Amino acid sequence: MPDQKHDATTIQRIEQSWLAAEYHGHREYLACLLEPDYQTSSRSGLVRSRQDVIDRVPQVIDDAPDVPKLETIVVIHGDSATAHSILRTNDKAGHPKEVHFVDGYTFHDGRWFAFSGADL
């Protein structure tokens, strides 16, 4: 992602772009974003690696839905940041639902990298 700054707005853009990458099958975006030792945990406690996350993204999505807008609160502390995001969408039955998750970032080499995540 170009034009990265050491600020909350950049993290919010990254979070939105991450979601878009998952919706539209852009694995290369995640490969550039996620640290080699990245791990995330699900609500059930399942821990997934960087490669697990990348592999879960379909390679090609023909009729990808519109990407919902995230609501993201960012806290920056030195070269680390935490993004608390809420995704408002619909379940398979069409009922509204909220998905909450948090991602941890570190800033080095002039850009942000994700090192951890958790579904809440």
N, C-alpha and C positions, 0 to 999 in steps of 0.2 A: 504494500500500500504506500503510495508516494506521499510526500509532504507530511511526514510524521513529526509531531511536536511532543514535548514532554508535558502534555496537558490532558485534562479530562475529555475535551472535545475529540481529540484523536482516538482515545480509548473507545468512546461511544461510536465513532465511525468504524473502528475495527470490529467491535461487537456486531454492528449491523452488517458489515461486509462478511463476517464469519457466517452469520445466519444465511445470507444470500448465497454464499459458497455451498452450504449444505443443501439449500433448496435447488440450486442450479447445477450441481455436480462438479464444482470446481475444486477438485482435490489438491491441485497445485497451490492454491491459496493457503489451504491448511498446512501443507508441507512446509511452506515458507514461514507460517505464523507460529507453529507449535515447536517448542524446544524439544531436543532429542529425548529428554527424560520426562516429557509431559505425561501426566496422569490425571484422570478424572474419575469421579465416583458417582454412581447413580443413587437414587433414593433407597434402593434395596441393598446398597453396599457393594455392588459390583464395581470393580476397578478396571478401567480400560486404559490402555497405553496410547501413545501417539498414533501408532500404526493401526490400532483398533478403531480409533476415531476416524482416521482417513479412509480406512476400508469400508466403513459404514455408509459413506457418501456414495450414492450411485454415480457411475462414470458418466452416463448420459441421461438427461431428463428431457423428454420431448415436450411435454405439456406441464412444465413446472408452474405451480401456483404463484400468485403474487407473494412477495416476501412481506410479512407483517412488520410493522414498525415496532422496534423494541423501546421500552422505557428503561433507561440505564442510569444508575447512580454510581459514580466513580469516586474512589478515595485514593489519593496518591500520597505515598510516604517515601521520600527519597527517590530511588530508582525502581520502586515497586509500586504496583497499583492493584486495586481490587475493583472489579466491575460487578455490581449486583443488577441483574437484568430480569425484566418481566416480559414474557411473550404472551400476548392476548390473541387467542386463536379459537377454533372450534374443534370439538372432538369429532369422531367418525359419525356420530348421530346428528351433528350439526349444532350441538349445544355449546355455548361459550365456555371456555376454560382458560385458566392462567397457568403458565409454566414459569417457575422461578429457578434461576441458576446463578452461580457466581463463578467468575474466572479470575485467576491470578496472573499478573503480568510483571515482567521485568524489562527495564530499558537498558540496552547496551548496543554498541555498534551503530548508534544513531537511530534506533527504532525499537518498537515494543515487540516482545515475544511472550506468548502464553506458556506458563509452566505448570498450571494446575487448574482444575475445574471441579464443580460439584453441582449436581441437580438437587434442588431443595424441595 
